[in-house]
Amino acid sequence: MNGETPDFLKILSALLKDHVDFIVVGGVCAVLHGAPVSTFDLDLVHARDPENIRRLLIALDRLQARYRSAGGRDLHPTAAHLQSAGHQLLMTSAGPLDLSGEIGAGWGFNELLAQTESCPLAPGITVRLLSLEMLIQTKVEADREKDRAVLAILRGTLAEKRRRE
């Protein structure tokens, strides 16, 4: 990708095609819940079982995923990288993709699954989306400056959603 607009649907479609288990979190999650925020990458929490990692590597290969901050080196993600709890900051042919084994206070895919909802985005593209309440909780727990900066917006969006219910 060379200065083009990210194509998050292309990334999500590739992951779904290979039956990768993941949850949409971060800025795209906030936007899909109606929060007026900008985001330039797609943040996901992926299941870290061996079979899902295998499928994820196939999808990442098809997306030509490389590490963004590799100091000019052409580094590809490996199973060992993807099995970790940490963040994998990747650039794909369709845009930036941030994969996390865990977010917040150690919440992994299995722990977050009950806090998700199904979100249809386009024909044939339905994803698991972290609930807005849980997104707020994980951002509070992470306690990073960039997360604190968006908390008021997320809380306002949640209050507005509750008023409409």
C-alpha positions as CSV (number, residue, x, y, z in Angstrom):
1,M,0.0,0.0,0.0
2,N,1.5,3.3,-1.1
3,G,-0.3,6.3,0.4
4,E,-3.7,5.0,-0.6
5,T,-6.8,4.8,1.5
6,P,-6.9,1.6,3.6
7,D,-9.4,-1.0,2.4
8,F,-10.5,-2.6,5.7
9,L,-13.2,-4.6,4.0
10,K,-10.6,-6.3,1.8
11,I,-8.6,-7.3,5.0
12,L,-11.7,-8.5,6.7
13,S,-12.8,-10.4,3.7
14,A,-9.5,-12.2,3.4
15,L,-9.6,-13.2,7.0
16,L,-13.1,-14.5,6.7
17,K,-12.3,-16.4,3.5
18,D,-9.7,-18.4,5.5
19,H,-12.1,-18.8,8.5
20,V,-9.9,-16.8,10.9
21,D,-11.4,-16.2,14.3
22,F,-11.0,-12.6,15.3
23,I,-12.8,-9.7,17.0
24,V,-12.8,-6.1,15.7
25,V,-11.6,-3.7,18.4
26,G,-10.1,-0.3,18.5
27,G,-11.0,2.7,16.3
28,V,-12.9,0.7,13.6
29,C,-15.0,-0.9,16.4
30,A,-15.7,2.6,17.8
31,V,-16.7,3.9,14.4
32,L,-19.0,0.9,13.8
33,H,-20.7,1.7,17.1
34,G,-21.3,5.3,15.9
35,A,-18.5,7.1,17.6
36,P,-17.2,10.2,15.7
37,V,-13.6,9.2,15.7
38,S,-10.9,8.8,13.0
39,T,-8.8,5.7,12.6
40,F,-6.1,4.7,10.1
41,D,-5.6,1.1,11.0
42,L,-7.7,-2.0,11.7
43,D,-7.3,-3.4,15.2
44,L,-8.2,-7.1,15.8
45,V,-7.8,-9.6,18.7
46,H,-7.3,-13.0,17.2
47,A,-7.7,-16.5,18.6
48,R,-4.3,-18.0,19.4
49,D,-5.0,-21.7,19.0
50,P,-2.7,-23.4,16.6
51,E,-5.3,-24.0,13.9
52,N,-6.4,-20.4,13.9
53,I,-2.8,-19.2,13.8
54,R,-2.3,-21.5,10.7
55,R,-5.3,-20.0,9.0
56,L,-4.3,-16.5,10.0
57,L,-0.8,-16.9,8.5
58,I,-2.4,-18.0,5.2
59,A,-4.6,-14.9,5.1
60,L,-1.6,-12.7,6.0
61,D,0.5,-14.2,3.3
62,R,-2.3,-13.4,0.7
63,L,-2.4,-9.9,2.1
64,Q,1.4,-9.5,1.8
65,A,1.6,-8.6,5.5
66,R,4.9,-7.2,6.7
67,Y,5.9,-5.6,10.0
68,R,5.6,-1.8,9.8
69,S,8.5,-0.9,12.0
70,A,11.1,-3.3,10.8
71,G,13.8,-0.8,10.1
72,G,13.6,-1.3,6.4
73,R,13.8,-5.0,6.7
74,D,11.2,-7.2,5.0
75,L,9.9,-9.1,8.1
76,H,6.9,-11.4,7.9
77,P,4.8,-12.5,10.9
78,T,5.4,-16.0,12.2
79,A,3.3,-18.4,14.3
80,A,5.5,-17.6,17.3
81,H,4.8,-13.9,16.9
82,L,1.0,-14.4,16.5
83,Q,0.8,-16.8,19.5
84,S,2.1,-14.0,21.8
85,A,-0.1,-11.7,23.8
86,G,1.5,-8.6,22.3
87,H,0.7,-6.3,19.4
88,Q,1.8,-7.1,15.9
89,L,1.9,-3.9,13.9
90,L,1.6,-4.9,10.2
91,M,1.2,-3.3,6.8
92,T,-0.8,-5.2,4.3
93,S,-1.5,-4.7,0.6
94,A,-4.9,-3.2,1.8
95,G,-3.6,-1.1,4.6
96,P,-2.4,-1.2,8.3
97,L,-3.5,-4.1,10.4
98,D,-2.8,-4.3,14.2
99,L,-3.2,-7.8,15.6
100,S,-3.3,-8.3,19.4
101,G,-3.3,-11.5,21.4
102,E,-4.7,-9.6,24.4
103,I,-6.0,-6.1,25.1
104,G,-6.8,-4.2,28.3
105,A,-6.0,-6.1,31.4
106,G,-5.1,-9.4,29.6
107,W,-8.4,-10.0,27.7
108,G,-7.8,-12.5,24.9
109,F,-10.1,-13.7,22.2
110,N,-11.8,-16.4,24.4
111,E,-12.4,-14.0,27.3
112,L,-13.8,-11.3,25.0
113,L,-16.0,-13.5,22.9
114,A,-19.0,-13.2,25.3
115,Q,-18.7,-9.4,25.0
116,T,-19.2,-9.3,21.2
117,E,-22.0,-8.8,18.8
118,S,-22.4,-9.8,15.2
119,C,-22.0,-6.9,12.8
120,P,-22.9,-7.2,9.1
121,L,-20.7,-4.8,7.0
122,A,-21.4,-5.9,3.4
123,P,-22.9,-8.9,1.6
124,G,-20.9,-11.9,2.8
125,I,-18.9,-9.9,5.4
126,T,-20.2,-10.2,9.0
127,V,-17.7,-9.7,11.8
128,R,-17.6,-10.0,15.6
129,L,-17.5,-6.6,17.1
130,L,-16.5,-5.9,20.7
131,S,-19.3,-4.3,22.6
132,L,-18.9,-0.6,23.2
133,E,-19.0,-1.1,27.0
134,M,-16.1,-3.6,26.8
135,L,-14.2,-1.4,24.4
136,I,-14.4,1.4,27.0
137,Q,-13.3,-1.0,29.8
138,T,-10.3,-2.2,27.9
139,K,-9.2,1.3,27.1
140,V,-9.5,2.3,30.7
141,E,-7.5,-0.7,31.7
142,A,-4.8,0.0,29.1
143,D,-4.4,3.5,30.5
144,R,-2.5,4.8,27.5
145,E,-2.6,8.5,26.5
146,K,-4.2,7.7,23.2
147,D,-6.9,5.7,24.9
148,R,-7.6,8.3,27.5
149,A,-8.0,10.9,24.7
150,V,-10.9,9.0,23.1
151,L,-12.7,7.8,26.3
152,A,-15.0,10.9,26.6
153,I,-16.1,10.4,23.0
154,L,-16.8,6.7,23.5
155,R,-18.7,7.3,26.8
156,G,-20.8,10.0,25.0
157,T,-21.6,7.5,22.2
158,L,-22.6,4.9,24.7
159,A,-24.9,7.4,26.5
160,E,-26.5,8.3,23.2
161,K,-27.0,4.7,22.2
162,R,-28.7,4.0,25.6
163,R,-31.0,7.0,25.2
164,R,-32.1,5.7,21.9
165,E,-32.9,2.2,23.2
